[in-house]
Amino acid sequence: MILSSFHLLKFFILTFLTFACFGKPHRYQNRCLEHDNHHNTEEMLAALDYIHAQCPDITHIYDLPLRSTENRPLRVIIFSDQPKIHEPLEPEFKYVANMHGNEVVGRELLLRLAEYLCQEYQNQNEQIQNLVDNTRIHLMPSMNPDGWEIAAEYAWNTTQDLAFSDISTMMKEYGAKDWIMGRANANDIDLNRNFPNLDKFIYAYNHHSHHKNNHLDMETFRLLLKDHDCMKKPYQIETVAVAFWIMKSPFVLSANLHNGDLVANYPYDTSENNHKQYSGSPDDYLFRQLAEAYSYAHKQMSSPGQRCDNEHFKDGITNGAAWYPVCGGMQDFNYLASNCFELTFELGCDKFPPGKELKSLWDDNQHSLIQYMMKTHIGIKGLIRNEEGESISNAGIKIYHIKDGELNYIDHDVKSNLDGDYYRLLPDGLYAIEVNSLGYKKAIQYVTVQNQINQVNAQRVDFVLKQATMEEINRQEVMKKYWK
Ligand SMILES: [Zn+2]
């Protein structure tokens, strides 16, 4: 009897607590997500569930089909007005954090960002509602959950003499100080050196008059299945899962969140000879603008002066290879294997700061995280169809920048998605857009791009392709064989 009363009391307490977390009809109360401490894997997954329960109509949770080496889920939360589907003409965005397991600020910021998007959407914050309604946003707080646990456990085991009462207090007051422990995955492989090194193809192709600078899928598959990465290590399950996710999803823009410095890093991450030197991509000007979108909106990243060690980054941005060359990074893989443009943001000198510092780190980054997502909507987008109104997928979209009466090819084509929709991030300027698809005549349109601040719809440029003649199709087939 005493036992059952106890259970009854426990039931009422739990019911009350659950109600306190989930029972809010209008305003979010921040009762369940801790803002001043780190979340271990279990807590991180619970936090995502909690946010989904708060905003079920605009969120969707899914796992990548493969789990981490130690069998932890690689979990993603989506925000959108139709979170479960890709809507044609609605671009997709992603943030990936905690790829290096001991670089943990991005992981906590993405949880906080998810909570913020949910809360502000419900509070009818116009900018957030517009962003969520017109974008499909994927947040992966941890790409390397095993590494996080290794870093946390090592920190706990090496701080026994500091006499923290438990690991949670240690996390909050002290964090983790080791520079390396937990960086790699459970097989001790650095995931940000473990992607297929597509840069080497680009530099090799540059010596030919005809080459390819996008969607290097066949090479990717071959490398993933048979070979080793550029550090001669086997491809890891986390890398394979994320590589296929990148290639299969219609992402337009993305960022990979790290720690250890304070800077926005943009492609390329390697130079031709692997020396430390500036190595811009064909979209160099655009990438610099995207990097500045983050660094300028950040409270400290772009301010002058020395940051973490002796390095000084003008405007808080750097070309990857000019800083230090990295082969097999995820950033360049996105650009060269898919339609997605990715940058890497280093969110602070301290890799695993005390949890009590997370509130001010959120203050530093909140505006940047939002401003960068807004950039998913710069440039142009549209539908590509035939004269019968059917969608044309996999059409190639070439961009020529028109300057001083000259057409300058930006040597990086994007492709249309299954629904025939395409997206091309572009800075302001005059452009010729050329669309090619096998069996159809080439089509060209001229557009002036003038991006507005905080626009949530890129300029619309649709194409209706006309059927090619038999002679033109034969010529296309011959050219296709020639390129192969
Ligand atoms: Zn890192």
Residues whose N, C-alpha, C, O or C-beta is under 5 A from the ligand:
A	BS01	ZN	H100 E103 H258 N259
